[in-house]
Amino acid sequence: SFYEELLSHGILKPLTAPIEGMVVKEGSCNYVAPQGMSSVVKYYLKQSAGADVFYEQHVTCISLQDGKWEVSRKMGPPEQFDVVVLTMPVPQILQLQGDIVNIINESQKQQLESASYSSRYALGLFYEAGTRIDVPWAAQYITDNPCIRFISIDNKKRNIESPEIGPSVVVHTTVMFGSEHLDSDPAEVQQLILNHLERIVPSLPKPASIKCQKWRYSQVTKAVPNCLGQMILHTQPLLICGGDGFTFSNFSGCIDSAMSLAEAVKSHL
């Protein structure tokens, strides 16, 4: 039903662009978000009937204060909440300071510590409007390169090519490259990826701008065991965690966890 709703509103569309080297599982459907994955999040936030959303709040500490959760952040004063839901990568939950450190019991801590993630880099190349990128595919999986795993002509993949908007290319590195260069100098990593990219697609024009992004927690390689999409850390007041670290890393995994979180929160209200 989630997919049907998003398709009916044009937030998702069936993937029709040619993707070279993609392993297609029998019976599975692939979709694309023409306006980017953030459009899916924005769609659901709009459905929330007036939720106030504050971005870029780096949470550092969670403690109990007068029967509520006091949440501290890097910038700005602490705030108090009746319910706290954590959906950041599991290792970041274990890095939080305050009472949460003692609230997570030993068996929960072991479960959380057993979750693992792959790491990789993503490189974005952005071009002026009217630039032609002359390749026969919209995206391509690479199997024989030590650095690059995936290349996408993003506007072509999303089927939104337009003369007014310049094309963009997205490159994802291999998991091995990501783990080997996790703490390397970002400028050096960017140059390494560009060198490999030039060998794979020598016809690529020079971009107007480049962005290199380190993705320390890319995809879940091992989810938190024995949890059905969420874990309650404290009941009164409610502190609960979830996300793809408790299921698996794709949209369906996120939905499964969200449903499980919503049920648990609802039964505590």
Disulfide bonds with the S-S distance in Angstrom:
none
